[in-house]
Amino acid sequence: MQPIPPQIKNCLLPCLLAGTVLVVFSSADDARSKPARDLRAAVDQHVAELNAEQRSVRDAAKRALKKLGPAILPHLPPAELLPNEQVRSVIRGIRRELERQKAREAANPSRVDLIGTHSLAEALKSISEQSENGIDHSKLDATSLAERHDFKLTNAPFWAAIDDVCKSAKLEIALGESSERKLPSLSPTVRLVSRDPNRAITRVNSQHAIRVQVTDASLRPLFGDAEHQKLRIGIEFQVEPRLRPLFLKYRGGDITAALVAKAGEQVLTSLANLDDSLELPLGEGGRRIAVHADFRVPIAIDANARSVNTRGTLMMQCAAATERIRISNIAASRGVSRRRGGVTLLARQVNVVERDAKLDMSVQCVLTYDVGGPAFESHRTWIFHNQVFLQEPQQPGSTAEFIRPASFEIDGQADGGVMVTYQFRGIPPRFRQATFEYHAPTLIVDIPVEFRFDGIQVDSRTKR
């Protein structure tokens, strides 16, 4: 193992000077539409004008780039590749400002307008295009998709629009498919299926970017306590597909409940430690997160219970964007660097050992972000490596398989960067020329989640 540089973030420059290869990627390479090409051309023109001799031209170019907004972020050149220090400083400042703007906007719900009579397929397409959220209706038959419905949605939040469609077409939101062989998706979707008539209707708050749903409220035994039972309230949080959830953060006392009985409302005591700070890492668990809150209920009143009121205030940390970074033939790519947006990945060391007709591969890489800060403190470095895999060379007519790392070690960290080694063990020989793929979260934003539900019916049948 080579000595770890004192500052991870600054180790890229000497590596590059030593002969590593820097390949610059742009979303324009993937976006073939004319508007994307036009936007790229406008960015290139204004960046060139930042180097003009006249200050008025430079100032006008800076204003023009800011006015174009966060859509230009994929098209801004890497600041370190620009020859003029003043231009590099301006580009860094513009990137930081636009990223903050995009992060602020991401915390708000997407909005949808849908008025008139439309087929279900037309309505879903319109909602998806307006909100930039993927919607999967592959489980619905052609008859259902062709059926026409009346809609009166004006500036409606995305989740409210989805719930309205589900009500009209008798659909429900399904849990996303989970498979160890399924590639992590950069284009996640909301999957809609026909409603199960036997499924109980639950309470939903769908006015924000994060949908809150109370799934059940039931009584359970409280072992060791003959005078009380436990009331468990199940709560689900579902994030708009355009966002990637990283952490759900709350304290034990942030979710409260009051039981409504004949004698009136009685505030319940939480079984959680009220001062405990809970931080649930979401990783690859998907965009639908289930939690539960437990409360102590005196047996003397639970028989008269009719319903429960609950409210809460939590915080969801999300990534508003993800950069997909790929290095082909990783075993032969030591020292190769790839850059997407404001993120750079360097394959610092790659070792392959053959054991019993299988391969063990270790990949040490350095991931650096142009912008550091609190979102990249040491206790959060795991978010840099929660979507990493090797993908085998794809053969014509076949589907490429992928392998996740068996383990990893954090070798160093700094503000805005991390060095980490991934271990792939016992992989088939055909993966010797595999592509190393890294999905790096960007634009970290904390989204407050507040909810209040009154009159939730309590299942009086004691569960275990």
Secondary structure, 3 states (H helix, E strand, C coil): CCCCCCCHHHCHHHHHHCCCEEEEECHHHCCCCHHHHHHHHHHHHHHHHCCCCCHHHHHHHHHHHHHHCHHHHHHCCCHHHCCCHHHHHHHHHHHHHHHHHHHHHHCCCCEEEEEEEEEHHHHHHHHHHHHCCEEECCCCCHHHHHCEEEEEEEEEEHHHHHHHHHHHHCEEEECCCCCCCCCCCCCCEEEEEECCCCCCCCEEECCCCEEEEEEEEEEEECCCCCCEEEEEEEEEEEECCCCEEEEEEEECCCEEEEEEECCEEEECEECCCCCCEEEEECCCCCCEEEEEEEEEEEHHHHCCCCEEEEEEEEEEEEEEEEEEEEECCHHHCCCEEEEECCEEEEEEEEEEEEECCEEEEEEEEEEEECCCCHHHCHHHHHHHHCCEEEECCCCCCCCCCEECCCEEEEEEEECCEEEEEEEEEEECHHHHHCEEEEEEEEEEEEEEEEEEEEEEECECCCCC
